[in-house]
Amino acid sequence: DGTVALPRKNGELVFAEPWEGRVFGMAAALSDAGAFEWETFRQRLIVRVAEGEQRPGSFDYYACWLAAFEDVLKDADIVLPEELMERTNEFEFGERAEIY
């Protein structure tokens, strides 16, 4: 419920961009597989949404979702911060193609 609730339209999840659906699916799949507790993710998401709402400009729910997911992955030692930065740079600078 509230600002941490998933964006929906007529009860269906709403994703504006393909990456939003992918990051949602990865978080759900890893949690289901036992990589981290969903409640841990939810608490990080609450913090990230609160931070996002305080920033000037438009609010991006899935940017908060991604940041919370990255936090949980780093905290659980699933992804090292250096690996995350390397992958981010690869996508940002076109060294890695998007996968659909």
Backbone hydrogen bonds in HBPLUS format (Angstrom, degrees):
<---DONOR---> <-ACCEPTOR-->    atom                        ^
c    i                          cat <-CA-CA->   ^        H-A-AA   ^      H-
h    n   atom  resd res      DA  || num        DHA   H-A  angle D-A-AA Bond
n    s   type  num  typ     dist DA aas  dist angle  dist       angle   num
A0005-ALA N   A0002-GLY O   3.12 MM   3  5.54 163.2  2.15 113.8 118.6     1
A0014-VAL N   A0007-PRO O   2.97 MM   7  5.57 148.7  2.07 144.3 140.5     2
A0009-LYS N   A0012-GLU O   2.84 MM   3  5.32 150.2  1.93 146.5 155.4     3
A0012-GLU N   A0009-LYS O   3.06 MM   3  5.32 160.9  2.10 117.2 117.8     4
A0020-GLU N   A0017-GLU O   3.08 MM   3  5.57 137.3  2.27 111.3 122.0     5
A0022-ARG N   A0018-PRO O   3.14 MM   4  6.44 156.0  2.20 150.4 157.7     6
A0023-VAL N   A0019-TRP O   2.88 MM   4  6.08 165.3  1.90 154.1 156.7     7
A0024-PHE N   A0020-GLU O   3.04 MM   4  6.15 154.0  2.11 143.7 151.3     8
A0025-GLY N   A0021-GLY O   2.93 MM   4  6.09 162.0  1.96 144.6 149.6     9
A0026-MET N   A0022-ARG O   2.86 MM   4  6.11 157.6  1.91 152.3 158.4    10
A0027-ALA N   A0023-VAL O   3.06 MM   4  6.14 164.3  2.09 144.2 148.2    11
A0028-ALA N   A0024-PHE O   3.01 MM   4  6.25 167.3  2.03 154.3 158.0    12
A0029-ALA N   A0025-GLY O   2.87 MM   4  5.94 163.7  1.90 149.1 154.3    13
A0030-LEU N   A0026-MET O   2.93 MM   4  6.01 167.1  1.95 151.7 155.2    14
A0031-SER N   A0027-ALA O   3.03 MM   4  6.09 156.1  2.09 145.0 151.9    15
A0032-ASP N   A0028-ALA O   2.88 MM   4  6.04 163.0  1.91 149.2 154.5    16
A0033-ALA N   A0029-ALA O   2.93 MM   4  6.10 141.2  2.09 140.8 151.5    17
A0035-ALA N   A0030-LEU O   2.90 MM   5  5.32 154.6  1.96 167.4 159.8    18
A0034-GLY N   A0031-SER O   2.96 MM   3  5.13 156.5  2.02 106.3 113.8    19
A0040-THR N   A0037-GLU O   3.05 MM   3  5.28 125.7  2.36 101.8 115.2    20
A0041-PHE N   A0037-GLU O   3.25 MM   4  6.71 157.3  2.31 150.6 156.0    21
A0042-ARG N   A0038-TRP O   2.81 MM   4  6.08 163.8  1.84 155.4 160.4    22
A0043-GLN N   A0039-GLU O   2.95 MM   4  6.12 158.3  2.00 147.6 152.0    23
A0044-ARG N   A0040-THR O   3.15 MM   4  6.42 156.2  2.21 146.0 152.2    24
A0045-LEU N   A0041-PHE O   2.83 MM   4  6.11 153.5  1.90 154.0 162.6    25
A0046-ILE N   A0042-ARG O   2.96 MM   4  6.24 153.7  2.03 148.6 154.9    26
A0047-VAL N   A0043-GLN O   3.23 MM   4  6.53 157.3  2.29 143.3 148.3    27
A0048-ARG N   A0044-ARG O   2.91 MM   4  6.21 164.1  1.94 152.1 156.5    28
A0049-VAL N   A0045-LEU O   2.79 MM   4  5.94 158.8  1.83 155.8 161.1    29
A0050-ALA N   A0046-ILE O   3.05 MM   4  6.20 161.7  2.09 145.2 150.3    30
A0051-GLU N   A0047-VAL O   2.98 MM   4  6.28 155.2  2.05 148.8 155.9    31
A0052-GLY N   A0048-ARG O   2.86 MM   4  6.03 158.0  1.91 145.4 152.0    32
A0053-GLU N   A0049-VAL O   2.88 MM   4  6.10 150.0  1.97 152.0 159.3    33
A0054-GLN N   A0051-GLU O   3.10 MM   3  5.28 138.9  2.27 100.6 112.2    34
A0055-ARG N   A0052-GLY O   3.33 MM   3  5.37 145.2  2.46  97.3 106.6    35
A0063-ALA N   A0060-ASP O   3.19 MM   3  5.35 132.5  2.43 100.8 113.5    36
A0064-CYS N   A0060-ASP O   3.26 MM   4  6.65 150.5  2.35 148.8 156.5    37
A0064-CYS N   A0061-TYR O   3.02 MM   3  5.23 121.3  2.38 100.4 114.8    38
A0065-TRP N   A0061-TYR O   2.93 MM   4  6.31 149.1  2.03 143.2 153.2    39
A0066-LEU N   A0062-TYR O   2.86 MM   4  5.97 162.1  1.89 142.0 145.7    40
A0067-ALA N   A0063-ALA O   3.02 MM   4  6.19 160.8  2.06 142.6 147.9    41
A0068-ALA N   A0064-CYS O   2.93 MM   4  6.13 159.9  1.97 150.3 155.6    42
A0069-PHE N   A0065-TRP O   2.87 MM   4  6.09 156.7  1.93 150.2 157.3    43
A0070-GLU N   A0066-LEU O   2.84 MM   4  6.08 161.3  1.88 153.8 158.6    44
A0071-ASP N   A0067-ALA O   2.95 MM   4  6.18 155.5  2.01 145.0 151.8    45
A0072-VAL N   A0068-ALA O   3.00 MM   4  6.29 161.4  2.04 150.5 154.3    46
A0073-LEU N   A0069-PHE O   2.92 MM   4  6.17 161.9  1.95 153.3 158.5    47
A0074-LYS N   A0070-GLU O   2.94 MM   4  6.12 160.6  1.98 152.2 157.0    48
A0075-ASP N   A0071-ASP O   2.84 MM   4  6.03 164.3  1.87 152.9 157.9    49
A0076-ALA N   A0072-VAL O   2.95 MM   4  6.04 147.5  2.06 146.7 154.3    50
A0078-ILE N   A0073-LEU O   2.90 MM   5  5.09 155.7  1.96 163.6 162.3    51
A0079-VAL N   A0073-LEU O   3.38 MM   6  5.55 157.5  2.43 116.5 117.4    52
A0077-ASP N   A0074-LYS O   3.05 MM   3  5.02 159.5  2.09 106.5 111.4    53
A0083-GLU N   A0080-LEU O   2.96 MM   3  5.21 119.0  2.35 105.0 120.1    54
A0084-LEU N   A0080-LEU O   3.04 MM   4  6.37 161.9  2.07 160.7 166.1    55
A0085-MET N   A0081-PRO O   2.99 MM   4  6.21 159.0  2.03 147.6 153.0    56
A0086-GLU N   A0082-GLU O   2.93 MM   4  6.12 156.4  1.99 145.1 152.0    57
A0087-ARG N   A0083-GLU O   2.97 MM   4  6.22 166.9  1.99 155.6 157.8    58
A0088-THR N   A0084-LEU O   2.98 MM   4  6.11 161.0  2.02 147.9 153.7    59
A0089-ASN N   A0085-MET O   2.96 MM   4  6.13 162.8  1.99 150.1 154.4    60
A0090-GLU N   A0086-GLU O   2.96 MM   4  6.20 153.0  2.03 146.2 154.1    61
A0091-PHE N   A0087-ARG O   3.06 MM   4  6.35 160.8  2.09 153.9 157.1    62
A0092-GLU N   A0088-THR O   2.88 MM   4  6.04 165.7  1.90 153.1 158.0    63
A0093-PHE N   A0089-ASN O   2.94 MM   4  5.94 157.3  2.00 150.1 154.2    64
A0095-GLU N   A0090-GLU O   2.76 MM   5  4.67 133.1  1.98 150.1 154.9    65
A0096-ARG N   A0090-GLU O   3.15 MM   6  5.19 127.2  2.44 127.4 118.3    66
A0094-GLY N   A0091-PHE O   3.29 MM   3  5.22 168.8  2.30 105.6 107.4    67
